[in-house]
Amino acid sequence: MARKRDYYQVLGVGKDADDADVKRAYRELARKWHPDLNPDSPDATERFKEINEAYAVLSDKQHRTRYDKFGHDGDGGGGLGSVMDAVEEVLGDVLRRRRQKQRGRDLRYTLQLTFVEAALGTTKTITVPEDGAPPVAGPRRQFSVVIPPGTKEGSVKMIKGEGEAGRGGAAPGDLHVIVRIREHEDFRRDGYDVLSDTLVSFAQAALGAVIDVATLDGPIKMRIPAGTQPGRTFRIRGRGIPRGAGKNAARGDHLVKVQVDVPTELTPRQRELIEELGRLGGEDRQPVPRRGFIDRVRSLLDD
């Protein structure tokens, strides 16, 4: 039979410790070694028993005095046996609770979506290990996860009862599917609106043009008027993110900001034309009617 450790050493206090010190040390150690908090530790039960035994003696003035005088072998019929019985009863209650029903743990699964999938909604099939471990081996389960339109980053879809199995016939945990959305090369989100930039040439901005614009539903044609300034935003109504499920659900808008591609290198002919445009546009400080200016630009660029 292993020799019992000194009760003061068990609690980590000195022999001059007062009742408050003993209680404080006991609470810290009991929380640390409680079997319910250490289900995988083979030593937790014995350590918890030892801690409770030490506290049962040192927290009682009469038992502590007798222990200080006689040690472990000095019971002498003074009642330490009843203290040990009480400790065994407390420990038995703890172990019985551990054997009782315990709900299964919730499992987590991270689901990666594209910007368009999250915006328009989709259905994804996911594969989840039985026990929530990394999906490298062992039994797996498949689930279909419905992603509604307008799903946001960090949204959680809960699948009831598909977590870890419960203990002792208790209910299983749930499966929490956490949504992560990859950034899109062109699109950004602002509420139910989609934002994007489009690049046009100097000639297109000056003369007006019909350009292709990427949207959630695919490319569409958009007309920009003559004289469009850099940074101007055009609103394409009803091409944003749906506000609900169904084909007839209202949608936000798609806002397109126009950026003008200013050439950094010019041929002599291009430089000549732009200088002429500058003169026509007022650098000679002579007012030129707007329509007349645009017509002259067209004639120069068509030259």
N, C-alpha and C positions, 0 to 999 in steps of 0.2 A: 504493500500500500504506500503510495507516494506521501511524503511528509508535507503537511500543510504549511503554507507560507504565513509569515507574520501578518496579522490583519492590518497593521499600520502600513506595511509595505504594499499590501494588496491595494489599499486606497491611495497610496502615495502621500501620506501625511505623517507628521512627526507625533511622538507620544504626547507632546504638549498641545496638540491641535484641539481647538474648542469645538463645540457642537456645530457651529456654522461652517467651520472648515471641513469637518467630516461630511456634513450634508452636501456641501458644494462638490467635494471630490467624488462622492458617491453618484451624484446626478450626472456629472460629466462622464464617468466610466460606464454607468448603466446605459446611457444613450449610445456610447461608443460600441458596447459589446452586446446590446440587446439582440437576442436571436432573430427577432423579426426583421431587424435591419441588417443582419449578416447571414442570410439564408445559405450562402455557399461556404461559410467558414466552419470547419469542423471543431474549432476551439472555442467558438463563441458561447456555446451553451455552458461549458465548464467554467469559462471566465466569468460569465454572468452569474452563475451559481456562487462562485468564490467571492465576487464583489458583494452580492446580497448577504452572504454569510458574514463577511467582515462588517458590513454596515449594521446588520441586525445586532451584533455584539457591541460595537463601538458607539452606537447611537443610544444605547441604554446604559444609564449611569451605573446600575447595579452589576450588570453583566460586564461592563468595561472594567470596573474595579476588580472583579474576580479574575478577569482575563489578565489584567496587568500584574496580578499577584501570582497566579498559578499557570498562565499560559494555556495552550491547547489541552494539556493533560490535567488541568486542575479543576475539572467540572465539579467533582465532589458532590454531585447531587444537587448542585445549585441552580439548575434550570437551563443550562446551555443546550441540553438535549431538546427541549421544547422549542428553542430558537431554531435549531437545525430542522426540526419538523416543519416549522412555518416556512423556512426558506424552500424546502422541498415542495411544499404545497404551492408556493408562488411560481416556482419553476415549472411545476406540472401544469398550471393554468396556462402559462406561456406556450408550452409545447402543444397543449391541446388546441389552442387557438391556431397554431401553425398548421395543424392537421385538418382544421375545419375548412369550409369552402372559402376560396379566394378567387375573386374575379381576375380574368386574364389581363395581361398587360396590353395597352394600346400599341399598335404598330404604326410606323410612319413610312411613307413612300413619297419621294420627290419626283414629280412629273414635269418634264420639260416640254414647253409648247412654243410654237412660232408666234410671232405677233399676229399674223392673220388668223391662226387657229383660235387664239384667245379672243380676238375681236369678233369673229363671225360664229364661233362655237364649233364644236366637233365632238366626235366620240373616239376615245383612245382605249386600246387594250393594253393592260399592264400585267406584268408577271411578278408575283410576290412570293418569296420563300415562306414555307409553313411557319417557321419560328421567328421570322423577322431578321435572320442572319443575312449577311451579304449573299447575293444570288450566284454562288459559284457551284453549289452542289446541293443535293437533297431535294425533297419534295417541293413542288412549286404550285401556285394557284394562279389562275388568270381571272381578271375582272374587266368588264367594260365600264369605263368611266365617262359619263356624259358631261361635257364642258359647255355650259350655256354661253350665248353671245355676251360679249362685254366682260368676260372674266378678267379679274385684275391680278397683278403680281402678289404672291403670298396667300391667295385664296386657298381655303381648305375644304376639300370634299370628304365627308365622313361616310364610310361604308360600315353600317352597324353589324356587330357580331363577327367581323372578319379579322379580328386581332388575334392575339395569342390565346390558346385554350385556357379555360379556367381550371382551378385546382379543386378537387373533391366534388366535381359536378357543378361548380359555379359557372356563371355566365362568362362567355369569352369577352375579350376586349374588342375594341373597334379598330378599323383601319383608317388612318388619316392620310389623305392624299394631298400633298402640298404642291401648289402650282408655282412653277418658275417660268418666266417668259423671256425668251431670247430677244435681244435688241434687233430691230429691223434696220436694214441698210438705208432705207429712205423714210420710213414712217415713224412718227412720234404720236403720242396720245395726249389729248387734253380733254378730260371728261369723256363725252361721246363723240368728240370731233377728232379727226385724223389730220395731222400736220405734215407737210412735206415741202421740199424746195425743188424747183426746176430751173435748169440753166438754158437760156436762149442766147442767140447771137445778137450782136449789136444791130444787124440789119433787121432781124425779126422784131426786136423791141421797137425799133424806129418805124418800121413799115407796117407792123401787125402781121400776125401769122396764125395758122391753126397748128397746134402742137399736140404730141402724144403725152398724156399724163398717166402715170401708174396710180391705180386705186386699189382698194381691197378687192374689188370685183374684176380686176384686170385693167388693161390700158383703155383709155377713152380719149376722144378728141376734145380739145379745149381751145377756144379762140381768144387770142390776146389782141387788144386793139393797138392801132398805131400810136406811137409815142408812149408806150408803157415804160414806166420808170423802174429802176432797180429797187427791189424790196416791196413792190406792190403785191398785195395778197388778193387772190381770187377765191371765191367761195363756190364750191360745187355742192349743191344742196342734195341731201339724201344719200350721200356716198360715204358717210362716216360709220360709226359703230352702232349696231342695233340696240335699241333700248329694251328689248325683250325677245322672246322666242317667237318663231312663226314668220312666214314670208311677208306678212302685212305689218310687221312691227315697225314703229317709227324709228328713224335713224338720225344720227348726228350728221354733220357736214364734213366735207374734205376741204381743207384750206391749203391752197397752193401759193407759196411765196416765189415770185419770179426773181431770179438772179441773172444779171447780164454778163455774158462772157466778153470781157474787153481784151482784144488781142494785145499781146506783149511784143510781138515782132511783126513788122509791116514791110510789104514790098514797096518799092518806089511808087507804083501805081496806086496802091492802097493808101499810102501816105498822102499822095496828091488828092485823092478823092476825099479823104477825111479833112484835109485842110480846106478844100472847097466847101465841105459841109459846115465847117466852122464859120466860114465867111457868110454862107447862106443863113446860118443860125443866129447871126447877130454879132459876131465878133467884130464886124465893121460898124457895129452900133447903128445899123439901119434897120428899122422894124420890118419884119417879114411876116405876112399873114400865116397862121398856123397851117392851113390847108395848102397854101402855096409852097411852104417850106417842105411839107411832106411829099408833095408832088415832085419837087426838085430833087429831094433825096432819092426818090424812086428812079428818077431819070438818070441820076449819077450812078447809082448802084447797078442799074441795068445796062450802063454804058459798056 
